[in-house]
Amino acid sequence: MKDFYILNILDLFKGIYKNLGVDYKIMRLIVQSKLIMDGRRGQKILDEDEEVKDKNSFYTGLIVYAIIGLCSAPIISMNINPIIKMSLYFSFFMIMILSVFISDFSSVILDINDKDIIVTRGVDLKTLNAAKITHIFIYISLLSLAICGSGVIAGLRYGPRFIALFIVSIILIDILMIIITALMYFVILKLFSGEKLKDMINGFQIVFILLFVVGYQFVARAFTFVNLDFVYEPRTWHILMPPMWFAANFNLLSGNSLEGIVKIMNILSIVVPIISIIVYIKLIPVFENNLQKLGDNTYKSKNSKETISQKIGKLICKNKEERTFFNFVQNILSKDREFKTKIYPSLAMGAFMPFIMFISLYEGDGIGNYIMSLRVSQNYLMAYLCVLMSQTIITTLKFSTKYEAAWIYDILPIKDKKNVYTGMFKASIYKLILPVFIIMSIGFIFIFGINAIIHLAVVFSGIIITSMLTFKFNEKELPFSSEYRNTNSASNIATMFKSMFVVGIVAGIHFIVSNNILFTGIYLIGLVLFIKLSWNKVFEIKS
């Protein structure tokens, strides 16, 4: 069986695993098998040639994260209080790792197949769970290396002690993110069951990511800007900010005096990861047993009456074949919880990110005065953040846990493959983007008044145009025909980067005409005409 260099590094920590009661030899074998299967896993069941591409897809994704990490590295080079710059850096890093972990690796922790296959062969639950966590940690470590590699280079100017502390901090953060998330899943598994459990897991993933993004705003507000310099004054509430725990350790290197609150954060940065590991190990048997609740796939019976979605399908899909795939896709989107895990967090971010930006711009002059100042501004253009975040849907619709069933496309009497893609596109807009956009629009109308409606109509047209071009310039794949990979987040980020150009053009023109309601109306009509005239060209599929 093929061995891996990373497993040789893992062998250095064999004693720790054994002290924790883990059968290291069996655990290593499980991890080794999983790494081999990761390399063999093909991308598409309909195209065997794609298997070769998938072997290197994770490493290709690392390049995307390395570029993102390069953008954050200058924070470390700033000549300011180390607590300030490292708090900002670690906040960014935690959000990145958490979003990747929840979207790409939650399914590994919540996997129930391993227990049925492996535990029945005599492997204890602690060893199986250690293999799960180690498998995840290997990938998260590689992601961390990609993101923080440029940070390490930027930190060379501060000497080897800084680099050593930086690397240890990243490792502790990785462990903390994995274990804390797993413990949160444990609580949900303990409290809920059936369909309610699965709904709560999806809701938790959204709330957890939003909590860290909002927390980033609080971290940024922990510092004041005085005389062209950042100033840090310890406050009791800083103890609630995990990024600041690890940043506080860098005060030890700078020789700054340690106040009581900073000392507490120093202690928390070490104690909390260790305690979380101990607690998790104690709860592993209960956690694995509760995972069986996820095996309940029963759905509430529904009457055979025509649903609202089907009525909408008749309204927006005049072609019968297109309507069939519209109903098919929107029905799968309603039931595929793996897809929801991948896409709902980014959709929620798209809906709430503009409001998070509004919060970050608030300077404490009174909420009423602030809202009035927003109404006379052009900050409604923040809605284009929703346009960017929604683009991941178009490239994620090709994935499914049941991708093996894609052979059905070969035997269906499909007259025009274009109808498959247009039905898929309309279903994604109706089922995923429209509800999120409506939620965001309600908040915008409350803040900016009734005049925001026409601007929101322009933004929604921008979503459709950008999504059409995202479809046009990406590889065309039939819906739900590909297997999920551990690189979806990198692919989603790359998609958003590519969409920025189109969004920039649409938003730029909107900015120019936004002060004149007549010009804005003309621009809206122009966007609608562009959609109508380019629709057939965009979805024209060459055989």
Salt bridges, closest charged atoms under 4 A:
ASP3 OD1 - ARG28 NH2 3.41
ASP11 OD1 - ARG28 NE 2.82
ASP38 OD1 - ARG41 NH1 2.99
ASP38 OD2 - HIS135 NE2 2.79
GLU50 OE2 - LYS53 NZ 3.20
ASP54 OD1 - ARG485 NE 3.24
ASP104 OD1 - LYS342 NZ 3.84
ASP114 OD2 - LYS34 NZ 2.72
GLU195 OE2 - LYS198 NZ 3.80
GLU195 OE1 - ARG337 NH2 2.39
ASP199 OD1 - ARG337 NH1 2.87
GLU233 OE1 - ARG235 NH2 2.90
GLU288 OE2 - LYS132 NZ 3.34
GLU306 OE2 - LYS314 NZ 2.87
GLU322 OE1 - LYS426 NZ 3.21
GLU338 OE2 - LYS342 NZ 3.88
GLU477 OE2 - LYS398 NZ 3.34
GLU483 OE2 - ARG41 NE 2.87
